[in-house]
Amino acid sequence: VLVALLAIGFTVGVAWIGWRLATPPVQVKLLAFSVVDDSRVDITFEVRRDSLTDTVCVIRAQDITHADVGYATVTITRGREYVQPTYPLATRARATTAEVLGCAPSEAPPTDPPQFAPGTTNPPQVAVIDGT
């Protein structure tokens, strides 16, 4: 009986961990990006989340050498469960690619820090997106 209970407990634990890994609390998908000019790229992405909690996303743009030219940690205020913002990411040079590194509820997700070329800095960024 004890072995059966331990086996059931183990199975339930593994199933719960698998379910949590398969269904993250925030789901994000990059839909498109458009290089506006040398100082801006517009990034459109979708976020599915809990509507009662602010969501924090990390976004970046890189140049042809894969150096970061724009980097933002953005809070999407609580509101709708599905949001599709277009974020105007300021860049210090022309971007060739853009991506959403991740999103998480209430705090920034663990991501790589910005990798700007030596002697350069990140331009000022918009900090909040309205999620209502």
Sequence and secondary structure as in RCSB ss.txt:
>XXXX:A:sequence
VLVALLAIGFTVGVAWIGWRLATPPVQVKLLAFSVVDDSRVDITFEVRRDSLTDTVCVIRAQDITHADVGYATVT
ITRGREYVQPTYPLATRARATTAEVLGCAPSEAPPTDPPQFAPGTTNPPQVAVIDGT
>XXXX:A:secstr
 HHHHHHHHHHHHHHHHHHHHHS S EEEEEEEEEEETTEEEEEEEEE  TTS EEEEEEEE TTS EEEEEEEE
E S  SEE  EEEEE SS  SEEEEEEEEESS        B TT        EE   
